[in-house]
Amino acid sequence: MAEVLLLGMTHYPLLATTDEHMADLLRMTLQDPGMPESAKDPSTWGQAMQAEWGDDKAVASAAVHRAALLAGFDEVRTALEAFDPDAILVWGDDQYENFREGVIPPYALLAYGDLEAHPWATFPWPNVWGEPTDAAFTVKGRPDIGRWLATKLLEDSFDVAYAYQPLNHPSLAHAFLNTQLFLDYDRTGFRWPLVCMPINCYGRRVIAARGFTRPFGTTLDFDPPSPAPGRLMDLGGAVARHLRASPWRMAIVASSSWSHAFLCDKFWRLYPDIPADRALYDAMVTGDHDRWAAITTAAIEDAGQQELLNWFTLMGAARELGLGPPAWSTFVETHCFNSNKSFAYWEPVGAS
């Protein structure tokens, strides 16, 4: 009988490197010539950020941050093991990886078959596992589920794009590949196929800033915006509704961190928007879907929460399935490691 399990996690790229490099995005920001010298001075930072930075530029605190993230992954993996789905649908952002100037769909279903991925071939840091640069990982696919779901969404007036093979990327963007790599952090094996559904989270910056950032003072020719948060909640609800009526047991994963420092110009890109993230986390753990539905695209961009749009889709699924607060969740706050992170899962829901 069809059942649906909702999960949320991070795909934080720098978890894949060693503690010495985990704060490299902050170190890169501090080299920006357009950033005022006063903002670069750690003595001007808040107490919590100074403590995390420490005397070793956040190397020791990286181990603490890693431990918190691994504890979150353990909880999510345990829930996944207990549910043992037929496949996992992943909502993640495509950060100028597969979709580029040729086409930027608002969202798409990747009805891929099995792929071979080489995550360390272009990874700019040493990986924490010590795996060789040519290490290969098989990502199982379920193109039949991708085609079926695309059909259902189109019949439901969601004009979803779909693809049977990669476009500008040899396998999968890091939001999706890291979902598998991090849920198998201990390398005990990962047996579930992935059905990937990229969301255009970066919107106005996806081409203009190539899904990342540009030095302060750079003039950007902004792109059109991402899909509105409310529309993505509706999309998430439609996906959950169809999968609940499907022949399969499906896990649905929102794969992203929350606000990102490199998107928070108002904080000189030093740290994420902790109050904005905390407000939405509090709404999630109280089951306040209306609070999420009231958020605007402008608010998302101001808080650097672009990637959190993946979780808006998840919250729409929770709303559609009649779910309130998660069965378990945690919030990992940071100043020096680019983004706050959250992990969550809800109790599985059976066919109606």
N, C-alpha and C positions, 0 to 999 in steps of 0.2 A: 504494500500500500504506500502511496506517495506520502512523504513527510518532508518538511523543510526545517533546516537548522540555520539560524542567523549568527554570524561571527564578525567581529571587527578586530583589526590588527594593524601594525605598522609594517612598511617595507623599507624603513630607514637605511639607505645605502651604506652609511658609515658603520653600521653594526657589522658589516662584512669585513671590515679591516681591523687592525690591531688597536689597542688602547692609545698608543702613541699618536695615532692619526685621527682619532674619533672627533676631535675638535678642529679639524683642518678647515672646515667651512668658515668658522669664526676667525681662524688665523688668516685665511684668504681675505675676509672682509677687512681686517685690520691693515691690510696692505693697499687698500683702495686709496689712491691719491686724492680722490674727490671727497673723502670723509674727513671731517675736521679733526685736528690733532687732539683737541680736548675730549672728543668722544672715544678716541683710541686709548686713552689713559685709564687703566684699570682702577685707579684710585677714585675716579669719578663714577664708577659703576655702583649699582646697589649692593647691599651687603650679601644677599644670597648669591649673586653672580660672582662677586669677589671670592666668596668661599668656594664655589664650584671651580673657579679658575685656579685658585691656590697659588702656590709657589712654582708649580711645574706645568703651568698652562693647560690645566684640566686633564693631565694624564692619569693621576690617581682617581679622580672622580669619574673618569671614563669606565673604570672597572665597576664602580657602583651603578652607573647608568646601565651598563651591559647586564649586570645581575638583575636589575629591575625588569629589563626587557625580556630576558630569558625566562624569568618567572611568569611573565605574561604569556609568552609563547607556550610554556608548559601547560598552562590552563587551557588555552585554545586548542592545542594539540590533543589534550586529554578529552575534551568535549568532542572533537572531531573523531577520535578513535572510537569513542563510545557510540557515536551515531553511525559511523562507517557508511558514508554516502556512496551512491553510484557515481557521482561526479561532483565537482565544486565549480560553481559560477563565481568568478572574481570580478568585482568592480575596482578598477584602478585607473590612474591617469597615464596618458601617453605624453611624455615630456619631450616632444620634438624628436621622437625615436622612430616610430613606424609611420606616423602621419606627419607630413611636412607641407611644403608649399603646394604640392599637387592637389591635396584635398585635406580638409580638417572636418571630419564628421562630428556632430554634437555628441553622438555616442554610436557605438557599433558592436556587432557580435562577430567574434572571430571564430568561425566554424572550422577550426584547424584540425588536422589529424595529428599524429605523433610528430614531435619536433626534437631535434638535437640542438642543445644550447651550449654555448661556451662562454659563461659569464665572466671569466677572468681574462679573456683575450684582449679586451680594451679597458679593463678595470684599472684606474690609475694608482691604486694603492696595493700593498701586499694584502692578501686575503688571510683572515684569521685562522682558517683551516690548514694553511700551508699547501693548498692544492695547486698543481701546475697550471700555467697559463693556458694549456691546451686541454684542460679537464673538460669532459663532456657530460652533460646531464640530459636524460630523456624526459621530456615533458609530454605526458600522455594527453591526447585530445579526445573529444566526443563531438565530431562534426554533425552527427545526427541530432544531438540535443541543440546545438547551435542553430541548425537550419529550422528545427521545429519551433524554437523560441522566437526566432526572427519572424517566422510566419505568423505566430500568435500575436506578436506585438504589432506587426503591420495590419493585421485584421482588427486590431484594437486601436487603430489610428495613431500609433507611435511610429513615425517614419524612421525606423532604425536602418542604418547601413549594415552591410555584412561583407565578410571576406572569407575566402577559402585558403589564402596563402599570404605570407607577409609581403609588405610593400617596400619599405625603406630600412627594415631591420631584418637581420638574418634569422631571428627566432621570435622572442617576445621582449617587450619593453620591461624595464627593471621592476615596475610595480607588480607584474605578474610572475616573472621569474623569481624575484625575491620572496614572493608568497610561498612558493614551493621550497626554496632554499632555507628560509628561516623556520618554516614549520617542520623542516627536517634538519634543524641545527645540529643535532647529535649524529646525523648521518646514519640513522637506523633504517631508512627506507621511506619512500613516499609512493603509495600505490594508487592514488586517486587521479583520474583525469581532470584537466582544467578546461572550462569553457570561459574564455576571457571576454570581458565587455568593457573596453576602454571608454572613459568619459573625458570629454574635452574640458578638463578642470582649469587649465591655464588660460583659456579664453583670450583675453586681450594681450597676453604676453606669450602665447604659444609660438608664434612666428617672430614677433617683434623682439623678444628676448630669448628665443629658442628654448622656451620652457624653463629658463633658469633666471639669470640676472645679468645686468650690465653695470659697468662702473657708474658711480654717482656722477651726475651731470650729463650722461648720455641721453640724447633726445630719441625717444622711441615713437615709431609710427604704429600706434596701437591697432591691434586686430579687433574684429567683432568679439562680443563677450561670450562667455561660456553659457550653457543652458542655465536658466534660472533655478535656484535651489528648490522652489516649490514644484517646478516641472519635473525635476529629478526625483523628488519624493513621489510624485504621481507615477513616474516610470518604475521606480522601485516597487511600488504597490502592484503595478501590472505584472511585473516579473514574478513577484511572490505569488500572486493570484494564479497565474498560469502554471507555475511549477508545483503549487499545491495540488493542482488538478492533473498533473502529469503522471506518467507511468513510473517515475523515478523518485528515489530518495535523493534529495539535493541539499547540499550545504551552499550557502550564499555568504561570500566574504567581501567586506569592504576593506580594501588594502591601501592604507595611507596613514601618515602622521597627521597631526592637526595643524595649527598655524606654523608657518615657516619663517625663521628670522630673515632669510635672504629676500623675502617678499614684504617685510615690514620696514618700509622706508622711514616711517614715523619714529622708529626706534634705532635709526641708523643701521638697520640690518644686523644688530648685535644679538637680539634675543626675540623669541616669538611673543605673540600677544596672549599672555597668560590669562588675564581677566576675561577676554572674549572666549577663550577655550573653556575656562572654568564655568562660565555661564551656560554654555551648551552642554558640557558634561553634567552639570547639575540638573539640567532639563532632561537629559537622557536617563539619568538614574532615578528620576521621579516619573518617568513615562510621559513627560509633557511634550507631545508631538506638536502641539500648536505653537510652542515657543520656537521650535525648529522651522515650522512652516512660515513663520513671520519674518525670517531672515531674508534680506535682499542681497542681490549680487554686489551692490556697492558696499554693503557691510562685510561681505566675504573678502572683497579685494582690500578693503581698509585694514582688516585684521590679518592679512596674509594667510587666509584659510582656504585658498583655492583647492588644495587637495582634499579638504574636508568634504567637498561635494560628493565624494564617493560614499561618505557616511550619511549624507542627506538621502541618498538613494536607499541605503540600508534602513534608515529611520522610516522612510516611506513604506518599506517592506514590513517593518514591525507594526506600523499603524494599520496596514491592510490586513495583517494576520491577527489583529486584535491583541497584540502583545503590549504590555506596559514596560516596566523597568527590566533591564537585563537580569538574568539569573545570577550573573557574576560580571563585574567589571572593575577596572582600575585605571587610574590616571597617573601618568609619569611626567612630572613637571621638570623642566630644565631651562637654564639660561644659556649654557655654553654649547649645547649639542643640537643647535639649529631648530629643533621642533619638539613640541610636546607630543606625547604619544598616549594612546589609549588602547585597551584591549577589552573585549566584551563577548559574551555569548548569551543567547536567550534559550529558553526551553524549546525543544522541537515541537512543531505543530503538524498534526496529521491532516489527511484529506477531509474536507468539509462534507 
